[in-house]
Amino acid sequence: MNYASAGNGSTHQFCAELLKSTAGIDMVHIPYKGSPPGIAALLAGEVSLMFANLTDIGAQIRSGRVKPLAVTTLKRAELLPNVPTMVEAGVQDFEITSWFGLLAPAATPAPVVARLNAEMVKVLAREDVKSTLGAQGLNVSSSSPEQFAAHIKSEIARFTRIARTAGIKAE
């Protein structure tokens, strides 16, 4: 079996490598230059599978051209309520999410960081923003700068473990 990814070191590769190590599946990594070429390879039958963001592959799922097997979050995706999580599908201890965050230079004064955070929390609480992002399969959440920093630290540690196990090297 082989799998497509959006490139070396992409979240797609980390998902597949976590599956390989957790489930003991032997797969060969085929890196592409972004999601669209990987999705094209999947549609053409050039690869066996691909982990992809719902925002990238949602149209192909809706058209029936690809079949979603599982989501990598701990709870089912609102846009795919009949698709199990990886854990529900039998792959224990599997969670990888894509996330976006607002960052500023380390030397940014604390009052500026607090103001940026407060304004971002207000924007993310708006129904039109939640609705627009939700329609794309994105879940909206906000946190404090300290909570976000702790999340980043935790993600770095987790992805470092996956990279060491899989032999993923920075390029």
C-alpha positions in Angstrom: 0.0 0.0 0.0 1.0 3.6 -0.5 -0.3 6.9 0.7 -0.3 10.4 -0.6 0.5 13.4 1.5 0.7 17.1 0.9 4.5 16.9 1.3 7.2 15.8 3.6 6.6 16.9 7.2 2.9 17.7 6.5 0.1 16.9 8.9 -1.0 14.3 6.3 2.3 12.5 6.6 2.2 12.6 10.4 -1.4 11.1 10.4 -0.3 8.2 8.1 2.9 7.6 10.1 0.9 7.5 13.3 -1.5 5.0 11.7 1.4 2.9 10.5 3.0 2.7 14.0 -0.2 2.3 15.9 -1.8 -0.3 13.7 1.3 -2.0 12.5 0.5 -1.3 8.8 3.2 -1.1 6.2 2.7 1.8 3.8 5.0 3.7 1.5 4.9 7.5 1.6 4.3 9.3 -1.7 4.8 13.1 -1.0 3.2 15.6 -3.3 3.6 19.4 -3.5 0.4 20.2 -1.7 -3.0 18.7 -1.2 -4.5 19.1 -4.7 -1.9 16.9 -6.4 -2.2 14.3 -3.7 -6.0 14.3 -4.1 -5.6 14.0 -7.8 -3.4 11.0 -7.3 -6.0 9.5 -5.0 -8.8 10.1 -7.5 -6.7 8.6 -10.3 -6.0 5.4 -8.2 -2.2 6.1 -8.1 -2.2 5.9 -4.3 -4.2 3.7 -1.9 -5.2 6.3 0.6 -4.7 9.8 1.8 -5.3 11.8 5.0 -6.7 15.1 4.0 -8.4 18.2 5.5 -12.1 18.3 5.0 -11.8 21.8 3.6 -9.6 20.3 0.8 -11.5 17.2 0.0 -15.1 17.9 1.0 -16.3 18.4 -2.6 -14.9 15.0 -3.6 -16.6 13.4 -0.6 -20.0 15.1 -1.4 -19.7 14.0 -5.0 -19.0 10.4 -4.0 -15.6 10.3 -5.7 -13.9 9.4 -2.5 -15.1 7.6 0.6 -14.2 8.9 4.0 -13.2 6.0 6.3 -12.5 7.9 9.6 -11.8 11.3 11.0 -8.7 12.0 13.1 -10.4 14.0 15.8 -11.7 12.5 19.1 -15.3 13.3 18.2 -17.1 12.9 14.9 -17.1 15.8 12.4 -20.3 17.7 12.2 -20.2 17.6 8.4 -19.6 13.9 8.4 -21.8 12.5 11.3 -21.8 9.0 9.9 -18.0 8.7 9.6 -16.4 7.2 12.7 -13.4 8.6 14.5 -10.1 6.6 14.2 -10.7 5.4 17.8 -14.2 4.2 16.9 -12.7 2.5 13.9 -10.4 0.5 16.2 -7.2 2.6 16.1 -6.5 3.4 19.8 -4.8 6.6 21.0 -5.2 8.3 17.6 -5.9 12.0 17.5 -4.4 14.6 15.1 -6.1 17.9 14.4 -5.2 20.8 12.2 -5.4 24.1 13.9 -4.8 27.8 13.2 -3.7 30.4 15.7 -2.8 34.0 15.8 0.8 34.6 16.7 2.9 37.7 17.4 6.6 38.3 17.8 7.9 37.2 21.2 8.8 40.8 22.2 5.2 42.1 21.7 4.1 43.9 24.9 1.7 42.0 27.1 -1.1 44.7 26.8 -0.9 44.4 23.0 -1.2 40.6 23.2 -4.1 40.9 25.6 -5.9 43.3 23.3 -5.3 41.2 20.2 -6.6 38.1 22.1 -9.7 39.9 23.3 -10.5 41.2 19.8 -10.0 37.7 18.3 -12.2 36.1 20.9 -14.9 38.6 20.0 -14.6 37.9 16.3 -14.6 34.1 16.8 -17.8 34.4 19.0 -19.8 36.0 16.1 -22.4 33.7 14.7 -21.6 34.6 11.1 -17.9 33.7 11.6 -18.8 30.4 13.3 -21.3 29.6 10.6 -18.9 30.4 7.7 -16.1 28.4 9.3 -18.4 25.6 10.3 -19.7 25.2 6.8 -16.1 24.4 5.8 -15.7 21.8 8.5 -13.8 24.0 10.9 -14.6 24.1 14.6 -14.2 27.4 16.2 -12.6 27.7 19.7 -10.6 30.4 21.4 -8.2 30.4 24.4 -6.0 32.6 26.3 -2.4 33.3 25.1 -1.2 31.1 27.9 -3.5 28.2 27.0 -2.5 28.5 23.3 1.2 28.5 24.3 0.7 25.3 26.3 -1.2 23.7 23.4 1.7 24.5 21.0 4.2 23.1 23.5 2.1 19.9 23.8 1.8 19.6 20.0 5.5 20.0 19.5 6.2 17.2 22.0 3.6 14.9 20.4 4.7 15.5 16.8 8.4 15.1 17.9 7.5 11.6 19.2 5.7 10.7 15.9 8.7 12.0 13.9 11.2 10.1 15.9 9.2 6.8 15.6 8.7 7.3 11.8 12.1 8.7 11.1 10.7 11.9 9.7 13.6 14.4 9.2 13.4 18.1 8.7 14.2 19.2 5.1 
